[in-house]
């Protein structure tokens, strides 16, 4: 790379890198939902009556595909944006705990139990509200409510914050969210959300254990030749950490960690990432090769792809020591601060016996390590990038 040029990865590369860092089932669900919405936009399709969850057609006409097709389609941009930005952090955490196979089965089980509860409640209420059995519902929010309940029960906290405005006991938190959403958005499906909430309770308290796959069955599926190409991918979670583990929670100052923390953290975090995907123009009018500023000021930490175990980051940029000034990459050699001739070439971060004059920020290191990168590679990449998180992610992702 020329000394006065900073190459930014394309938007497509950044999106691909971020997707490759997500567990495979969560990634597939996200892609399927987004693709369904995009296809609907391109084709002008907006008639969901044949795909939505409508209890009458499931029972009377045996259209049993509806519980599954309805969760993959959304009625508008805000609908799918909120659902997917909320789903990814919670879904990824749950998949890492349960493992990809058990997690995929749990999502299907939620879809089935949601449909059963939704249909039963609609027919029970049809005595007074007959139109409920014809009500058409679409969206992934029923599954999201089930995940919120599971996360709340696994977290072990005593109270939860509702939008940072007030707190409620943890056991009432999903119910409070149900009421708040219904008050703020009266057109959302009350039965769809309620059925998801009840499915989550049944899963959390073990009432669905009889319908879950056993460990031997999971192992058989994971070792099958059909899934071999998927199992070999780093995104595939084999086995998981067990259902007794706690889901990772996004803590916030107002709530101290909650399901809403995961929701709002996913929304704000992914918004910062999307801002970070925009190409960054490096200022080089003064001939300086130092990357201007820190990545967080341009849009926050960027998600990256996976780095193979034991791989070193790609070569970074270094200034030649012949310009009479200190090296701007933050590296100094082991000979009294001077670079040795073997280390002074451009494009080589110092990794052999060099002591960085500028240490990698611990918070940046922790963020990149949480994405799956090796700590040693992260530190080398951050130093080579002069502390810029975005450029370090590019180094790590392209190696």
C-alpha positions in Angstrom: 0.0 0.0 0.0 1.5 3.4 -0.9 2.5 5.5 2.1 0.0 8.3 1.4 -3.0 6.1 0.6 -5.4 4.4 2.9 -7.6 1.8 1.3 -11.0 1.2 2.9 -12.8 -2.1 2.4 -15.9 -1.8 0.2 -19.4 -1.8 1.8 -19.9 -5.3 0.4 -16.7 -6.5 2.1 -17.7 -5.0 5.4 -21.2 -6.5 5.3 -19.8 -9.9 4.4 -17.2 -9.7 7.2 -19.9 -8.8 9.7 -22.2 -11.6 8.6 -19.3 -14.1 8.8 -18.9 -13.2 12.5 -22.5 -14.2 13.3 -23.5 -17.7 14.2 -24.8 -19.5 11.1 -28.5 -20.0 12.0 -28.9 -16.4 13.2 -27.2 -15.3 10.0 -29.5 -17.5 7.8 -32.6 -16.2 9.5 -31.5 -12.6 9.1 -30.7 -13.1 5.4 -33.9 -14.9 4.7 -36.1 -12.3 6.3 -34.2 -9.4 4.6 -34.3 -11.2 1.2 -38.0 -11.9 1.5 -38.6 -8.2 2.2 -36.4 -7.1 -0.7 -38.0 -9.5 -3.1 -41.4 -8.2 -2.1 -40.3 -4.6 -2.7 -38.8 -5.4 -6.1 -41.8 -7.4 -7.3 -44.4 -5.1 -5.7 -45.8 -8.0 -3.7 -47.8 -6.8 -0.7 -50.6 -9.2 -0.5 -49.8 -11.4 2.5 -53.2 -13.0 3.0 -51.8 -16.3 1.7 -48.7 -16.3 3.9 -49.8 -14.7 7.1 -50.7 -16.4 10.3 -54.5 -16.6 10.3 -56.0 -19.2 12.7 -59.1 -19.9 10.5 -57.0 -21.0 7.5 -54.7 -23.1 9.6 -57.6 -25.1 11.2 -60.2 -25.1 8.5 -58.1 -25.5 5.4 -55.0 -27.1 7.0 -52.6 -24.5 5.7 -50.0 -25.6 8.2 -47.2 -23.7 6.4 -48.5 -20.4 7.7 -46.8 -20.5 11.1 -43.5 -20.7 9.3 -44.1 -18.4 6.4 -45.6 -15.7 8.5 -42.4 -15.2 10.7 -40.2 -14.6 7.6 -42.2 -11.7 6.1 -42.7 -8.2 7.4 -45.1 -5.4 6.5 -42.8 -2.4 6.3 -39.2 -1.1 6.6 -39.5 -0.1 10.2 -41.1 -3.4 11.0 -38.3 -5.5 9.7 -35.6 -3.1 10.8 -36.7 -3.1 14.4 -37.3 -6.9 14.5 -33.9 -7.8 12.9 -31.8 -5.3 14.8 -33.4 -6.7 18.0 -33.1 -10.3 16.9 -29.4 -10.5 16.0 -27.8 -9.8 19.4 -30.3 -12.0 21.3 -30.4 -14.8 18.7 -26.6 -14.9 18.4 -26.3 -15.2 22.2 -28.9 -18.0 22.4 -27.3 -19.9 19.5 -23.9 -19.8 21.2 -25.5 -21.3 24.3 -27.7 -24.0 22.7 -25.5 -24.8 19.7 -26.7 -24.3 16.1 -28.7 -27.5 15.7 -30.6 -27.2 19.0 -31.1 -23.4 18.4 -32.6 -24.0 15.0 -34.9 -26.6 16.4 -35.9 -24.3 19.2 -36.8 -21.6 16.8 -39.0 -24.1 14.8 -40.5 -25.2 18.1 -41.3 -21.6 19.1 -43.0 -21.2 15.7 -45.1 -24.3 16.3 -46.0 -23.6 19.9 -46.7 -19.9 19.0 -49.2 -21.1 16.3 -50.9 -23.5 18.6 -51.3 -21.0 21.4 -52.3 -18.2 18.9 -54.9 -20.4 17.3 -56.3 -21.7 20.6 -56.5 -18.1 22.1 -58.2 -16.8 18.9 -60.9 -19.5 18.9 -61.4 -19.1 22.6 -61.9 -15.4 22.2 -64.0 -15.9 19.0 -67.1 -16.4 21.2 -67.1 -12.7 21.8 -64.7 -11.5 19.1 -65.3 -13.7 16.0 -63.0 -11.7 13.7 -59.9 -12.8 15.7 -59.8 -16.1 13.8 -59.4 -14.3 10.5 -56.9 -11.8 11.8 -53.7 -11.8 9.7 -50.4 -11.6 11.5 -46.8 -11.4 10.1 -43.4 -10.8 11.5 -40.7 -12.3 13.7 -41.8 -10.5 16.9 -43.6 -13.6 18.3 -40.2 -15.5 18.3 -38.5 -12.4 19.7 -40.9 -12.3 22.7 -40.1 -16.0 23.3 -36.4 -15.1 23.3 -36.9 -12.2 25.6 -38.6 -14.5 28.2 -35.8 -17.0 27.9 -33.1 -14.4 28.3 -34.9 -12.8 31.3 -35.1 -16.2 33.1 -31.5 -17.1 32.4 -30.0 -13.7 33.4 -30.8 -14.1 37.1 -31.3 -10.4 37.7 -34.0 -9.1 40.1 -35.4 -6.1 38.1 -35.5 -4.8 34.6 -35.7 -1.3 33.1 -38.5 -0.4 30.7 -36.9 2.0 28.2 -34.9 3.5 31.0 -38.0 5.1 32.4 -38.9 2.8 35.3 -38.0 -0.6 36.5 -40.2 -3.7 37.2 -39.5 -7.1 38.8 -37.7 -9.3 36.3 -40.6 -11.9 36.3 -43.0 -9.2 35.2 -40.7 -7.6 32.6 -41.9 -9.5 29.5 -45.5 -8.8 30.5 -44.7 -5.1 31.0 -43.2 -5.0 27.5 -46.3 -6.7 26.1 -48.5 -4.0 27.6 -46.2 -1.1 26.6 -45.9 -2.2 23.0 -49.6 -2.7 22.7 -50.3 0.8 24.1 -47.6 2.5 21.9 -48.5 0.5 18.8 -52.2 -0.6 19.0 -52.0 -2.3 15.5 -49.5 -4.9 16.5 -50.7 -8.4 17.0 -51.5 -8.9 20.7 -52.2 -12.6 20.2 -48.9 -13.1 18.3 -46.8 -11.4 21.0 -48.8 -13.1 23.8 -48.3 -16.5 22.3 -44.5 -15.9 21.9 -44.4 -14.8 25.6 -46.1 -18.0 26.7 -43.9 -20.2 24.5 -40.8 -18.6 26.1 -42.2 -19.3 29.6 -42.9 -22.9 28.6 -39.3 -23.3 27.3 -37.7 -21.6 30.3 -39.5 -23.7 32.9 -38.8 -27.0 31.1 -42.4 -27.7 30.0 -41.2 -28.3 26.4 -38.3 -30.6 27.4 -40.3 -33.6 26.2 -40.3 -32.1 22.7 -36.6 -31.1 22.7 -33.9 -33.1 20.9 -31.7 -35.3 23.1 -27.9 -34.9 23.2 -27.4 -38.1 21.3 -29.7 -37.0 18.5 -27.9 -33.6 18.4 -24.6 -35.4 18.1 -25.9 -37.7 15.3 -27.2 -34.7 13.3 -24.0 -32.8 13.8 -21.9 -35.7 12.6 -24.0 -36.5 9.6 -22.4 -36.2 6.2 -25.2 -33.8 5.0 -24.2 -31.2 7.5 -20.4 -31.7 7.2 -19.9 -28.6 5.0 -21.7 -26.5 7.5 -20.1 -28.0 10.6 -16.7 -27.2 9.2 -17.5 -23.5 9.1 -16.4 -21.4 12.0 -19.9 -19.9 12.2 -21.4 -23.3 13.1 -21.7 -23.8 16.9 -21.3 -27.4 17.8 -23.0 -28.5 21.0 -23.1 -25.0 22.6 -22.3 -24.2 26.2 -25.4 -25.9 27.6 -28.9 -24.6 28.5 -27.8 -23.9 32.1 -25.5 -21.1 31.1 -26.5 -17.5 31.2 -27.1 -15.5 28.0 -24.7 -12.6 27.4 -26.4 -9.4 28.4 -25.8 -5.9 27.1 -25.5 -3.8 30.2 -26.6 -0.2 30.2 -26.2 2.5 32.8 -29.9 2.9 33.2 -30.9 -0.7 33.4 -27.8 -2.5 34.6 -28.3 -5.2 32.0 -31.6 -6.5 30.6 -33.3 -7.9 27.6 -34.1 -4.3 26.6 -30.3 -3.7 27.0 -29.8 -6.3 24.3 -32.5 -4.8 22.1 -31.3 -1.2 22.4 -27.7 -2.2 22.4 -28.3 -4.1 19.2 -30.1 -1.1 17.6 -27.5 1.5 18.6 -24.5 -0.8 18.0 -25.6 -1.9 14.6 -26.4 1.7 13.6 -22.9 2.7 14.6 -21.6 -0.2 12.5 -23.6 0.8 9.5 -22.2 4.3 9.8 -18.8 2.8 10.0 -19.4 0.9 6.8 -19.4 4.2 4.9 -16.0 4.7 3.1 -13.6 7.0 5.1 -11.6 9.5 3.1 -8.0 9.9 4.4 -6.6 13.4 4.4 -3.1 13.4 2.9 -2.6 17.0 1.8 0.4 17.3 4.1 2.0 14.2 2.8 1.5 12.5 6.2 0.9 8.8 6.3 -0.7 8.7 9.7 -4.3 7.6 9.6 -6.4 10.7 10.7 -8.4 10.3 13.9 -9.8 7.2 15.6 -12.5 5.0 14.1 -14.9 5.5 17.0 -15.4 9.2 16.1 -16.5 8.2 12.6 -19.2 5.7 13.7 -18.0 3.4 16.4 -16.4 0.0 16.4 -16.8 -1.9 13.2 -17.8 -5.6 13.1 -15.3 -7.8 11.4 -15.0 -11.3 9.9 -13.4 -14.3 11.4 -9.7 -14.7 11.6 -8.2 -18.2 11.5 -6.7 -19.5 14.7 -3.0 -18.7 14.8 -3.0 -16.4 11.8 -1.2 -13.1 12.0 -2.8 -9.9 10.9 -1.9 -8.5 7.5 1.1 -6.2 7.1 0.5 -2.7 8.5 1.8 0.6 7.4 5.0 2.0 8.8 6.9 5.1 8.0 10.6 4.9 7.2 12.9 6.0 9.9 14.9 8.0 7.4 12.6 11.0 7.7 14.2 12.2 10.9 11.0 11.8 13.0 9.7 9.1 15.2 7.8 6.2 13.5 4.1 7.1 13.3 2.9 3.6 13.6 3.6 3.6 17.3 6.4 0.9 17.0 9.9 1.3 18.2 12.7 -1.2 17.8 14.6 -2.9 20.6 17.8 -0.8 20.0 17.1 2.3 22.0 14.0 3.4 20.1 15.6 3.0 16.6 14.4 0.6 14.0 16.8 -2.0 12.8 17.4 -2.1 9.1 15.4 -5.4 8.9 12.5 -3.8 10.6 12.4 -0.4 8.9 10.8 -1.4 5.7 7.4 -0.1 5.0 4.4 -2.4 5.3 5.8 -4.5 8.1 4.4 -4.1 11.6 7.1 -4.9 14.2 6.3 -8.2 15.9 9.7 -9.6 16.9 11.0 -8.2 20.1 9.6 -4.8 19.4 8.1 -2.8 22.3 5.2 -0.5 21.1 5.6 3.1 22.2 1.8 3.3 22.1 -0.1 0.4 23.7 -3.3 -0.9 22.2 -6.3 0.5 24.0 -7.7 -2.2 26.3 -11.3 -1.5 25.4 -10.6 -1.7 21.7 -8.7 -5.0 22.3 -11.7 -6.4 24.3 -14.1 -5.4 21.6 -12.2 -7.1 18.8 -11.4 -10.2 20.9 -15.2 -10.5 21.5 -15.6 -10.7 17.7 -13.6 -13.8 17.6 -10.1 -12.5 16.8 -7.0 -13.7 18.6 -5.8 -11.3 21.2 -2.2 -11.2 20.0 -3.3 -10.6 16.4 -5.7 -7.9 17.6 -2.9 -6.0 19.5 -0.5 -6.2 16.6 -3.2 -5.0 14.2 -4.2 -2.1 16.5 -0.6 -0.9 16.8 -0.1 -1.3 13.1 -3.2 0.8 12.5 -2.0 3.4 14.9 -4.9 2.6 17.2 -7.6 3.0 14.6 -10.2 0.3 15.2 -11.8 0.4 11.7 -8.4 0.0 10.0 -7.4 -2.8 12.4 -10.7 -4.7 11.6 -9.8 -4.3 7.9 -6.3 -5.8 8.6 -7.8 -8.7 10.6 -10.6 -9.4 8.1 -8.5 -9.4 5.0 -5.8 -11.7 6.3 
